[in-house]
Amino acid sequence: MQGNGRSWYRKTFKADPKWKGKRVLLDIEGIMLNGDVYLNGEKVGGTDYGYLGFEADITKRINYDGDNAVAVYASTRGNSRWYTGGGLFRDVHLIVKDSISVARHGVFITTPEISAENAKVNLQVEIEGFRGKSADMEISVKIFSPGGRLVGETKTIAPKRSKKQTDEVPLPVVNVADPQLWDCEHPNLYTAEISLSLDGKIIDNVTEKFGIRSIEFSKEYGFRLNGKKVFLKGVANHHDLGAVGAAAHEFAIERMFKKLKEFGYNHIRTSHNPYSESFLRLADKYGILITDELYDKWSNKDYWAGRVPWTDIVFRNIPEWIKRDRNHPSVIMWSLGNELQMREDLAGFPTGDWGVTTYRMLDILVKRYDPTRKTTVAMYPSRAGGISKNDLDFNTKILPPELATVTDIASFNYRWMNYSEYLKHAPDMIIYQSEATTNERLAPYFGMDREKMVGLAYWGAIEYWGESRGWPNKGWSFSYFDHALNPFPQAYLIKSAFNDESMVYIGIVDKASESMEWNEQTIGTLNISDHWNREEGKLYNVFTFTNADKVELLVNGKSFGIKKNDFKDVSKRNQILWQNIPYVEGKITAIARIDGKEVARHQLETTGKAVALRLEPENNNWVADGMDLQYIKVCAVDNKGRKVPTVTREVVFDVSGPARLIAVDNGDHKSNELFAGNKRQLHNGFAMAVLRSAQSAGKVKIKASVAGLKNVEMNLETK
């Protein structure tokens, strides 16, 4: 899509006289799609690629005698295949520091050697403003454990009379005894406090979180974290967060991470651009492994969302991106692009080799700033020579794309069934499935050599805006979770493979499945739901998703037999289809067994008529910082408190106290209703209100009303 939306933001502030003699900076984390920043009418900076931030020095333009006006211009003019959001969608910081200081993203922490007894921590600090100076400036670092205990220190003297604008200064190695390692189950984070001292006075202080962990890749075992094999079980999505759009609200990100971990996911690929800094901080906190992606195509025209040509900006983007993200233990791979082999003109500089030379140039620049991680490019399922599905020799020339054979990690979007053939021609490839189709369900997962390959990421596993299959759809909906993060029944199929715990889950077929062609792949979705409020006397097809050996299906105690899990067929594994099951009011029950012993059961029950509403808040630590969100789910319930999924009436929200209602939602990707306002139709008996706290603490009251049902209200508190 191409847009031309423009917006202005304006904020005034008074300068503190104590800032005189200091450097004053604006740190803008991102402007979508591009934009400029002005102070008191003069331009002080801007970004031509709004997924990355920049720093604007406003020291010489500050007015100390009156108000200072910051104005930010944002434009969505550019090309994108998906919904990007728009405007000032990430945080802005005002930074005051000495003229001699730690440079922007100037701390680099690595943990090159780790054992159970000791971890070596390497630190490098980049300083600025010290060029040509001969004074003794001490760079010191203190390292604190996840529990806040001082566990290591190091220091050095900055180089004197340096001729460099900035100087990257290595410090003596720190040994940390009995290290608490960072991994998916135990995301332990250490803190490094970096100080610059001149003449015994601290002139700058920076704090950086990091994790002690090791990452390894090999064609023999795929990926190891701290020496242990880990298979990536992930999603590849665009960056929007449902009803709140592309704005980087931390609680919206946090609830997504919690939901994914609940279902066994351990990985996200940031398709196809860098996500927010808060996203990576929370990935560190929750133990989510990240493939950090910089671009879609390498093009100056088609698919390019930058304000200036890609070839003009790429060498500026890479240092900002790598230095910004390199201390995050969650980041395990750098991805430089996506689906380049569709056309030769999308593969970077015109060297006639399908992007191989371009990749090698970019790879050198990446490793200049981070030699510890591998790089990759997510390849479109084309073959060597750009052969596509429409070519006659598509099924005979099963050769991997040229670029995939030279990248550190060979990333393929789809085509898992061809990986073994690819390896015959390029046996040294380390394979990662950067996109898997959701409609193939578990076939891409079980069809891979999980002992030797890195992992996979399901494309669009969470609904996102844009790239819809046509009105009334508003975005991608071939997903396992709706955009409000409600799981569809098929989400439990994936959970059955991603989690070791025995389980079974029932899904009732509502109508025929849907499919379409996308990127030379057949994509689609199962139209199933998980309720037993059906039409009397009608026959239904039923799925049971399980990782057990067998399942028995019963309706009101009457058995419809026992069926085996087909572990040999990857296209059917963990999913059992029951045809023509008659609906009778009451209960439908699935019992999963291993070696004849019940290990799990799932039951759906016909509910009564809806009589009231129920509210369920999600944020148990709602902070009064003017930014924190509270998600409140509302559902219609019967007189036994059971959710009634067939109610579709309008719910009206009323909020009072130090918070405001910023969005209403119901998870329906086809809805024409706006997120703004205070009204929303119940969809499958569900709606949701999203509240944003004020900067003052206090009691917040929310009331939800539906005609014909008992209204409900709840008192909350921000702290």
Stockholm file with secondary structure:
# STOCKHOLM 1.0

chainA/1-719         MQGNGRSWYRKTFKADPKWKGKRVLLDIEGIMLNGDVYLNGEKVGGTDYGYLGFEADITKRINYDGDNAVAVYASTRGNSRWYTGGGLFRDVHLIVKDSISVARHGVFITTPEISAENAKVNLQVEIEGFRGKSADMEISVKIFSPGGRLVGETKTIAPKRSKKQTDEVPLPVVNVADPQLWDCEHPNLYTAEISLSLDGKIIDNVTEKFGIRSIEFSKEYGFRLNGKKVFLKGVANHHDLGAVGAAAHEFAIERMFKKLKEFGYNHIRTSHNPYSESFLRLADKYGILITDELYDKWSNKDYWAGRVPWTDIVFRNIPEWIKRDRNHPSVIMWSLGNELQMREDLAGFPTGDWGVTTYRMLDILVKRYDPTRKTTVAMYPSRAGGISKNDLDFNTKILPPELATVTDIASFNYRWMNYSEYLKHAPDMIIYQSEATTNERLAPYFGMDREKMVGLAYWGAIEYWGESRGWPNKGWSFSYFDHALNPFPQAYLIKSAFNDESMVYIGIVDKASESMEWNEQTIGTLNISDHWNREEGKLYNVFTFTNADKVELLVNGKSFGIKKNDFKDVSKRNQILWQNIPYVEGKITAIARIDGKEVARHQLETTGKAVALRLEPENNNWVADGMDLQYIKVCAVDNKGRKVPTVTREVVFDVSGPARLIAVDNGDHKSNELFAGNKRQLHNGFAMAVLRSAQSAGKVKIKASVAGLKNVEMNLETK
#=GR chainA/1-719 SS CEECCEEEEEEEEECCGGGTTSEEEEEECCCBSEEEEEETTEEEEEESSTTSCEEEECGGGCCSSSEEEEEEEEECBEECSSCCCCBSCSCEEEEEECSSEEEEEEEEEEEEEECSSEEEEEEEEEEESCTTCCSCEEEEEEEECTTSCEEEEEEEECCSSCCSSEEEEECCCEEEESCCCBCSSCBCCEEEEEEEEETTEEEEEEEEEECCCCEEEETTTEEEETTEECCEEEEEECSCCGGGTTSCCHHHHHHHHHHHHHTTCCEEEETTSCCCHHHHHHHHHHTCEEEEECCSCBCSSTTCCCSSCHHHHHHHHHHHHHHHHTTCTTEEEEEEEECCTTCGGGBSSSCSSTTHHHHHHHHHHHHHHCTTSEEEEEECSCCGGGCCTTSTTTTTCCCCCTGGGTSSEEEEESCGGGHHHHHHHCTTCCEEEEEECSTTTTHHHHTSCTTTSCEEEEETSBCEEBCCSSTTCCEECCSSBCTTCCBCHHHHHHHHHHCCSCCEEEEEECSCCEEEEETTEEEEECCEECCCCCCTTCEEEEEEEESSSEEEEEETTEEEEEEECCSSCTTTTTEEEEEEEECCSSEEEEEEEETTEEEEEEEEECCCCCCEEEEEECCSSCCCSSCCEEEEEEEEECTTSCBCTTCCCEEEEEEESSEEEEEEECSCTTCCCCSSSSEEECBTTEEEEEEEECSSCEEEEEEEEETTSBCEEEEEEEC
#=GC SS_cons         CEECCEEEEEEEEECCGGGTTSEEEEEECCCBSEEEEEETTEEEEEESSTTSCEEEECGGGCCSSSEEEEEEEEECBEECSSCCCCBSCSCEEEEEECSSEEEEEEEEEEEEEECSSEEEEEEEEEEESCTTCCSCEEEEEEEECTTSCEEEEEEEECCSSCCSSEEEEECCCEEEESCCCBCSSCBCCEEEEEEEEETTEEEEEEEEEECCCCEEEETTTEEEETTEECCEEEEEECSCCGGGTTSCCHHHHHHHHHHHHHTTCCEEEETTSCCCHHHHHHHHHHTCEEEEECCSCBCSSTTCCCSSCHHHHHHHHHHHHHHHHTTCTTEEEEEEEECCTTCGGGBSSSCSSTTHHHHHHHHHHHHHHCTTSEEEEEECSCCGGGCCTTSTTTTTCCCCCTGGGTSSEEEEESCGGGHHHHHHHCTTCCEEEEEECSTTTTHHHHTSCTTTSCEEEEETSBCEEBCCSSTTCCEECCSSBCTTCCBCHHHHHHHHHHCCSCCEEEEEECSCCEEEEETTEEEEECCEECCCCCCTTCEEEEEEEESSSEEEEEETTEEEEEEECCSSCTTTTTEEEEEEEECCSSEEEEEEEETTEEEEEEEEECCCCCCEEEEEECCSSCCCSSCCEEEEEEEEECTTSCBCTTCCCEEEEEEESSEEEEEEECSCTTCCCCSSSSEEECBTTEEEEEEEECSSCEEEEEEEEETTSBCEEEEEEEC
//
